[in-house]
Amino acid sequence: MLALAPGNALAQQSPLSGKQIRKITIEGLDKTPESEILGRLQFRIGERYNPEAVEREAAQLFAIGKFKRVLGPYESKFEDGVAIRFVVEEKPIVYKVLYLGRDQLSESDFYSSTPSLRLQEGDLFNEYLVEQDRQAIRKKYLDEGFLFVAVDHKIETSKRGAIVSFTISEGSRVQIKNIRFSGNNAFSDSELQENMTTKTKGLWLLSLFTPGYFKHSDLQMDIVNLKKFYRSHGYMDVQIEPSSIEILPEKDGLDIEISIAEGEQYLFDGYLFTGNTVFSEQVLKELTVARAGS
């Protein structure tokens, strides 16, 4: 919140306009030296008082990012000139950041993910960063297959600063029940699944080795690998995307459908060499791997 003194029209009517500035004070400072803030102002003691220019400084002080509120400027007669006063309320320091309810993921997982958490103990409290971190925590859980996760936050104040608590309700990690393909004529479903990291949950003892947990980053990489697989077989125009990711009604599993538009298959017609004056075409062809018709 930014509060300003009366607007420009009133400021222009000030009887103190044009007088010399004799004093500038910033009230409400606790952690920040007044000299640091005074150094940010665009006017100085000894200059002529311009109410419009001084009034604009309130917004500039707020933009520094250290204050919850900036009130003023307030003007008053002082000696043979004018005194300018701002009243500020500093943002608290982040004293602690707590992650409550976290079990399956570690704090290091949050800081190593993309986007990484930005709020740190010792930083100035920033409500925008709190919300950004809340969303980043939720995204990390979603990427790891915790599709029912909920993340809330609470802010408490103490003498030492702000305590930011993220309360996490992880929910269960969703396993993949089915992976289906549509539009694949050149290769079978099983051939395509051999090129994927994402797997369905195994049966019985196999589930220990292939639990089939959904991981969004794995699925994204699988799409890339499937495209490479197709293109290695001449399908240069192939288009592949997950067309459906559906949670089952019982909320105990996930169905994934991958849509494929294979396009035309291109065959390699051979090499054409130009400018080869040292070695013959036959010698150069013997150095290549791909063969015509492949």
Number of C-alpha atoms within 10 A of each C-alpha: 9 15 14 18 16 12 11 14 10 11 19 13 10 14 9 20 18 14 16 20 25 19 18 17 16 19 13 15 14 10 11 11 10 14 10 9 15 15 10 12 15 11 17 15 14 13 12 17 24 18 22 15 13 18 19 16 20 23 15 14 21 18 12 10 14 20 21 15 18 26 21 22 23 16 22 12 15 13 11 10 18 23 21 21 17 20 17 22 15 19 19 23 22 22 20 16 17 14 16 14 12 14 11 12 13 10 13 10 14 19 16 11 14 12 15 16 21 12 20 14 15 14 15 19 26 17 13 9 14 21 14 15 21 18 16 21 28 22 20 23 24 20 17 19 23 23 21 15 18 17 19 14 16 11 14 11 13 11 8 11 18 22 20 22 17 21 17 20 17 20 14 14 19 23 23 25 19 14 16 13 18 13 12 15 10 12 11 10 14 9 10 16 17 11 15 16 14 22 20 22 20 16 11 7 9 10 12 11 10 14 17 22 20 27 22 15 12 16 19 13 14 19 18 14 16 21 21 16 14 20 16 10 13 18 20 16 15 17 15 20 17 15 13 12 13 13 17 13 8 7 13 13 20 23 17 20 16 17 17 19 15 21 12 11 14 14 13 11 11 11 13 7 10 7 6 9 7 6 9 10 14 9 9 12 15 10 8 9 6 13 13 9 9 11
